[in-house]
Amino acid sequence: MFSGFWSWVLVIILVVVIFSADRLPALKKYADEGVEALKKGKKAVEEKIAKAKADRQKNKEDK
């Protein structure tokens, strides 16, 4: 249907029409909060994986 640049232009126009320009800053704030939550979740998962790997390595050394 559309490709590349024109599809993004269409998406931006639809977002502005649906959310109206005055609500876009609030939408950006909401999106930023979601990104921060994802980063925190990713960090927590990575810490758990690192701990599990360390525990596994320790168990291998003990045997």
MOPAC internal coordinates of N, CA, C and O (Angstrom, degrees):
PM7 1SCF
backbone

  N    0.0000 0     0.00 0     0.00 0    0    0    0
  C    1.4395 1     0.00 0     0.00 0    1    0    0
  C    1.5217 1   109.47 1     0.00 0    2    1    0
  O    1.2310 1   119.83 1   103.20 1    3    2    1
  N    1.3289 1   117.93 1   -76.80 1    3    2    1
  C    1.4530 1   122.58 1   174.46 1    5    3    2
  C    1.5164 1   107.43 1  -114.36 1    6    5    3
  O    1.2310 1   121.05 1   -22.30 1    7    6    5
  N    1.3111 1   115.60 1   157.70 1    7    6    5
  C    1.4549 1   116.72 1   178.54 1    9    7    6
  C    1.5216 1   109.92 1  -135.05 1   10    9    7
  O    1.2310 1   121.42 1   -32.07 1   11   10    9
  N    1.3153 1   114.88 1   147.93 1   11   10    9
  C    1.4491 1   122.52 1   172.36 1   13   11   10
  C    1.5101 1   116.16 1    52.46 1   14   13   11
  O    1.2310 1   121.37 1    63.11 1   15   14   13
  N    1.3201 1   114.99 1  -116.89 1   15   14   13
  C    1.4610 1   123.04 1  -173.67 1   17   15   14
  C    1.5197 1   112.73 1   -57.37 1   18   17   15
  O    1.2310 1   119.99 1   134.42 1   19   18   17
  N    1.3185 1   117.62 1   -45.58 1   19   18   17
  C    1.4620 1   120.18 1  -174.42 1   21   19   18
  C    1.5205 1   112.46 1   -69.47 1   22   21   19
  O    1.2310 1   120.31 1   150.62 1   23   22   21
  N    1.3173 1   117.02 1   -29.38 1   23   22   21
  C    1.4679 1   118.05 1   176.81 1   25   23   22
  C    1.5215 1   110.37 1   -68.42 1   26   25   23
  O    1.2310 1   120.01 1   142.42 1   27   26   25
  N    1.3322 1   117.59 1   -37.58 1   27   26   25
  C    1.4684 1   120.62 1   177.53 1   29   27   26
  C    1.5175 1   111.27 1   -68.25 1   30   29   27
  O    1.2310 1   120.37 1   141.34 1   31   30   29
  N    1.3244 1   116.89 1   -38.66 1   31   30   29
  C    1.4637 1   119.94 1   176.85 1   33   31   30
  C    1.5251 1   109.47 1   -61.21 1   34   33   31
  O    1.2310 1   120.10 1   136.34 1   35   34   33
  N    1.3134 1   117.42 1   -43.66 1   35   34   33
  C    1.4568 1   121.29 1   178.71 1   37   35   34
  C    1.5245 1   111.11 1   -62.07 1   38   37   35
  O    1.2310 1   120.09 1   137.01 1   39   38   37
  N    1.3113 1   117.44 1   -42.99 1   39   38   37
  C    1.4684 1   121.48 1   179.22 1   41   39   38
  C    1.5238 1   110.33 1   -62.21 1   42   41   39
  O    1.2310 1   119.93 1   134.97 1   43   42   41
  N    1.3191 1   117.75 1   -45.03 1   43   42   41
  C    1.4681 1   121.04 1  -179.80 1   45   43   42
  C    1.5249 1   110.58 1   -63.01 1   46   45   43
  O    1.2310 1   120.39 1   137.33 1   47   46   45
  N    1.3262 1   116.86 1   -42.67 1   47   46   45
  C    1.4670 1   119.93 1   178.55 1   49   47   46
  C    1.5240 1   110.49 1   -62.28 1   50   49   47
  O    1.2310 1   120.18 1   136.38 1   51   50   49
  N    1.3187 1   117.27 1   -43.62 1   51   50   49
  C    1.4725 1   120.37 1   178.60 1   53   51   50
  C    1.5186 1   111.81 1   -62.88 1   54   53   51
  O    1.2310 1   120.13 1   139.33 1   55   54   53
  N    1.3228 1   117.35 1   -40.67 1   55   54   53
  C    1.4689 1   120.53 1   179.34 1   57   55   54
  C    1.5226 1   110.20 1   -63.47 1   58   57   55
  O    1.2310 1   120.41 1   135.76 1   59   58   57
  N    1.3258 1   116.82 1   -44.24 1   59   58   57
  C    1.4651 1   120.03 1   179.65 1   61   59   58
  C    1.5199 1   110.65 1   -63.86 1   62   61   59
  O    1.2310 1   120.06 1   139.04 1   63   62   61
  N    1.3203 1   117.50 1   -40.96 1   63   62   61
  C    1.4612 1   120.44 1  -179.98 1   65   63   62
  C    1.5243 1   110.53 1   -67.63 1   66   65   63
  O    1.2310 1   119.98 1   135.38 1   67   66   65
  N    1.3118 1   117.64 1   -44.62 1   67   66   65
  C    1.4663 1   121.19 1  -176.45 1   69   67   66
  C    1.5286 1   111.58 1   -70.01 1   70   69   67
  O    1.2310 1   120.50 1   132.67 1   71   70   69
  N    1.3233 1   116.65 1   -47.33 1   71   70   69
  C    1.4600 1   119.97 1  -173.81 1   73   71   70
  C    1.5211 1   112.85 1   -95.97 1   74   73   71
  O    1.2310 1   119.60 1   169.65 1   75   74   73
  N    1.2888 1   118.36 1   -10.35 1   75   74   73
  C    1.4582 1   126.33 1  -175.70 1   77   75   74
  C    1.5249 1   110.34 1    59.84 1   78   77   75
  O    1.2310 1   121.19 1   -30.61 1   79   78   77
  N    1.2979 1   115.32 1   149.39 1   79   78   77
  C    1.4624 1   121.54 1  -172.00 1   81   79   78
  C    1.5280 1   112.46 1   -62.63 1   82   81   79
  O    1.2310 1   119.31 1   147.71 1   83   82   81
  N    1.3171 1   118.93 1   -32.29 1   83   82   81
  C    1.4610 1   120.25 1  -177.65 1   85   83   82
  C    1.5264 1   112.57 1   -72.09 1   86   85   83
  O    1.2310 1   119.82 1   160.11 1   87   86   85
  N    1.3270 1   117.94 1   -19.89 1   87   86   85
  C    1.4669 1   120.64 1   179.73 1   89   87   86
  C    1.5199 1   112.63 1   -94.87 1   90   89   87
  O    1.2310 1   119.47 1   173.02 1   91   90   89
  N    1.3245 1   118.61 1    -6.98 1   91   90   89
  C    1.4596 1   120.74 1  -178.08 1   93   91   90
  C    1.5286 1   113.65 1   -62.32 1   94   93   91
  O    1.2310 1   118.26 1   140.67 1   95   94   93
  N    1.3410 1   120.92 1   -39.33 1   95   94   93
  C    1.4683 1   118.73 1   176.76 1   97   95   94
  C    1.5315 1   112.91 1   -59.74 1   98   97   95
  O    1.2310 1   120.46 1   141.87 1   99   98   97
  N    1.3213 1   116.72 1   -38.13 1   99   98   97
  C    1.4684 1   119.83 1   177.73 1  101   99   98
  C    1.5237 1   110.31 1   -67.18 1  102  101   99
  O    1.2310 1   120.56 1   142.75 1  103  102  101
  N    1.3244 1   116.54 1   -37.25 1  103  102  101
  C    1.4626 1   121.00 1   177.82 1  105  103  102
  C    1.5257 1   110.42 1   -64.66 1  106  105  103
  O    1.2310 1   120.43 1   138.47 1  107  106  105
  N    1.3327 1   116.79 1   -41.53 1  107  106  105
  C    1.4585 1   121.20 1   177.99 1  109  107  106
  C    1.5249 1   110.48 1   -63.04 1  110  109  107
  O    1.2310 1   120.22 1   136.88 1  111  110  109
  N    1.3178 1   117.19 1   -43.12 1  111  110  109
  C    1.4673 1   121.42 1   178.91 1  113  111  110
  C    1.5289 1   110.20 1   -60.52 1  114  113  111
  O    1.2310 1   120.59 1   136.20 1  115  114  113
  N    1.3288 1   116.48 1   -43.80 1  115  114  113
  C    1.4569 1   121.56 1   179.11 1  117  115  114
  C    1.5282 1   110.70 1   -62.71 1  118  117  115
  O    1.2310 1   120.87 1   137.77 1  119  118  117
  N    1.3357 1   115.94 1   -42.23 1  119  118  117
  C    1.4619 1   120.19 1   179.24 1  121  119  118
  C    1.5296 1   110.65 1   -66.07 1  122  121  119
  O    1.2310 1   119.93 1   139.85 1  123  122  121
  N    1.3202 1   117.73 1   -40.15 1  123  122  121
  C    1.4646 1   121.39 1   178.18 1  125  123  122
  C    1.5318 1   111.30 1   -62.88 1  126  125  123
  O    1.2310 1   120.71 1   139.84 1  127  126  125
  N    1.3251 1   116.25 1   -40.16 1  127  126  125
  C    1.4673 1   119.84 1   177.48 1  129  127  126
  C    1.5251 1   110.37 1   -63.47 1  130  129  127
  O    1.2310 1   120.39 1   141.08 1  131  130  129
  N    1.3145 1   116.87 1   -38.92 1  131  130  129
  C    1.4630 1   120.75 1   178.02 1  133  131  130
  C    1.5165 1   111.68 1   -64.92 1  134  133  131
  O    1.2310 1   120.66 1   139.56 1  135  134  133
  N    1.3267 1   116.34 1   -40.44 1  135  134  133
  C    1.4650 1   120.39 1   178.80 1  137  135  134
  C    1.5260 1   110.18 1   -65.28 1  138  137  135
  O    1.2310 1   120.26 1   137.67 1  139  138  137
  N    1.3278 1   117.11 1   -42.33 1  139  138  137
  C    1.4624 1   120.42 1   178.37 1  141  139  138
  C    1.5305 1   110.92 1   -62.24 1  142  141  139
  O    1.2310 1   120.31 1   139.11 1  143  142  141
  N    1.3195 1   117.02 1   -40.89 1  143  142  141
  C    1.4637 1   120.66 1   178.31 1  145  143  142
  C    1.5297 1   110.51 1   -63.27 1  146  145  143
  O    1.2310 1   120.47 1   140.18 1  147  146  145
  N    1.3323 1   116.71 1   -39.82 1  147  146  145
  C    1.4640 1   119.97 1   177.79 1  149  147  146
  C    1.5242 1   111.35 1   -64.52 1  150  149  147
  O    1.2310 1   120.37 1   140.26 1  151  150  149
  N    1.3218 1   116.90 1   -39.74 1  151  150  149
  C    1.4627 1   120.67 1   178.89 1  153  151  150
  C    1.5262 1   110.73 1   -63.99 1  154  153  151
  O    1.2310 1   120.48 1   137.55 1  155  154  153
  N    1.3436 1   116.68 1   -42.45 1  155  154  153
  C    1.4657 1   120.28 1   178.54 1  157  155  154
  C    1.5280 1   110.58 1   -63.78 1  158  157  155
  O    1.2310 1   120.70 1   137.62 1  159  158  157
  N    1.3227 1   116.27 1   -42.38 1  159  158  157
  C    1.4595 1   120.73 1   178.92 1  161  159  158
  C    1.5208 1   111.40 1   -63.94 1  162  161  159
  O    1.2310 1   120.47 1   138.12 1  163  162  161
  N    1.3234 1   116.71 1   -41.88 1  163  162  161
  C    1.4612 1   121.16 1   178.57 1  165  163  162
  C    1.5172 1   110.51 1   -62.62 1  166  165  163
  O    1.2310 1   120.69 1   137.43 1  167  166  165
  N    1.3261 1   116.29 1   -42.57 1  167  166  165
  C    1.4716 1   120.65 1   179.66 1  169  167  166
  C    1.5286 1   110.41 1   -62.97 1  170  169  167
  O    1.2310 1   120.57 1   137.62 1  171  170  169
  N    1.3300 1   116.51 1   -42.38 1  171  170  169
  C    1.4659 1   120.18 1   179.97 1  173  171  170
  C    1.5279 1   110.71 1   -63.83 1  174  173  171
  O    1.2310 1   120.29 1   138.30 1  175  174  173
  N    1.3182 1   117.06 1   -41.70 1  175  174  173
  C    1.4679 1   120.81 1   179.10 1  177  175  174
  C    1.5233 1   110.43 1   -65.26 1  178  177  175
  O    1.2310 1   120.36 1   137.07 1  179  178  177
  N    1.3375 1   116.92 1   -42.93 1  179  178  177
  C    1.4631 1   120.17 1   179.21 1  181  179  178
  C    1.5245 1   111.38 1   -62.75 1  182  181  179
  O    1.2310 1   120.15 1   141.98 1  183  182  181
  N    1.3454 1   117.32 1   -38.02 1  183  182  181
  C    1.4670 1   120.71 1   177.13 1  185  183  182
  C    1.5278 1   110.94 1   -64.95 1  186  185  183
  O    1.2310 1   120.24 1   138.93 1  187  186  185
  N    1.3166 1   117.15 1   -41.07 1  187  186  185
  C    1.4671 1   120.39 1   178.94 1  189  187  186
  C    1.5220 1   111.03 1   -65.89 1  190  189  187
  O    1.2310 1   120.42 1   140.82 1  191  190  189
  N    1.3248 1   116.79 1   -39.18 1  191  190  189
  C    1.4657 1   120.57 1   178.17 1  193  191  190
  C    1.5206 1   110.21 1   -64.62 1  194  193  191
  O    1.2310 1   120.50 1   136.21 1  195  194  193
  N    1.3414 1   116.64 1   -43.79 1  195  194  193
  C    1.4632 1   120.50 1   179.34 1  197  195  194
  C    1.5297 1   110.63 1   -62.76 1  198  197  195
  O    1.2310 1   120.36 1   139.39 1  199  198  197
  N    1.3287 1   116.92 1   -40.61 1  199  198  197
  C    1.4625 1   120.46 1   179.03 1  201  199  198
  C    1.5285 1   110.39 1   -65.32 1  202  201  199
  O    1.2310 1   120.34 1   137.90 1  203  202  201
  N    1.3273 1   116.95 1   -42.10 1  203  202  201
  C    1.4611 1   120.63 1   179.53 1  205  203  202
  C    1.5275 1   110.74 1   -64.11 1  206  205  203
  O    1.2310 1   120.21 1   139.57 1  207  206  205
  N    1.3313 1   117.21 1   -40.43 1  207  206  205
  C    1.4654 1   120.74 1   177.85 1  209  207  206
  C    1.5202 1   110.80 1   -64.29 1  210  209  207
  O    1.2310 1   120.61 1   138.39 1  211  210  209
  N    1.3416 1   116.44 1   -41.61 1  211  210  209
  C    1.4595 1   119.90 1   179.20 1  213  211  210
  C    1.5262 1   110.71 1   -64.58 1  214  213  211
  O    1.2310 1   120.51 1   138.28 1  215  214  213
  N    1.3232 1   116.64 1   -41.72 1  215  214  213
  C    1.4658 1   120.46 1   178.23 1  217  215  214
  C    1.5273 1   111.00 1   -64.15 1  218  217  215
  O    1.2310 1   120.32 1   139.70 1  219  218  217
  N    1.3165 1   117.00 1   -40.30 1  219  218  217
  C    1.4600 1   121.34 1   179.16 1  221  219  218
  C    1.5324 1   110.13 1   -64.28 1  222  221  219
  O    1.2310 1   120.80 1   136.67 1  223  222  221
  N    1.3264 1   116.08 1   -43.33 1  223  222  221
  C    1.4623 1   120.10 1   179.42 1  225  223  222
  C    1.5232 1   110.47 1   -64.44 1  226  225  223
  O    1.2310 1   120.46 1   139.55 1  227  226  225
  N    1.3195 1   116.73 1   -40.45 1  227  226  225
  C    1.4673 1   121.33 1   178.99 1  229  227  226
  C    1.5341 1   110.02 1   -62.72 1  230  229  227
  O    1.2310 1   120.75 1   137.28 1  231  230  229
  N    1.3297 1   116.17 1   -42.72 1  231  230  229
  C    1.4701 1   120.40 1   179.83 1  233  231  230
  C    1.5300 1   111.03 1   -64.29 1  234  233  231
  O    1.2310 1   120.17 1   142.34 1  235  234  233
  N    1.3290 1   117.28 1   -37.66 1  235  234  233
  C    1.4563 1   120.60 1   178.21 1  237  235  234
  C    1.5306 1   111.00 1   -65.46 1  238  237  235
  O    1.2310 1   120.77 1   140.32 1  239  238  237
  N    1.3245 1   116.13 1   -39.68 1  239  238  237
  C    1.4634 1   120.95 1   179.96 1  241  239  238
  C    1.5213 1   111.76 1   -68.34 1  242  241  239
  O    1.2310 1   120.49 1   146.16 1  243  242  241
  N    1.3389 1   116.66 1   -33.84 1  243  242  241
  C    1.4629 1   121.23 1  -179.49 1  245  243  242
  C    1.5189 1   111.88 1   -70.34 1  246  245  243
  O    1.2310 1   119.74 1   153.16 1  247  246  245
  N    1.3132 1   118.09 1   -26.84 1  247  246  245
  C    1.4630 1   121.25 1  -176.32 1  249  247  246
  C    1.4660 1   109.23 1   -86.30 1  250  249  247
  O    1.2310 1   120.10 1   180.00 1  251  250  249

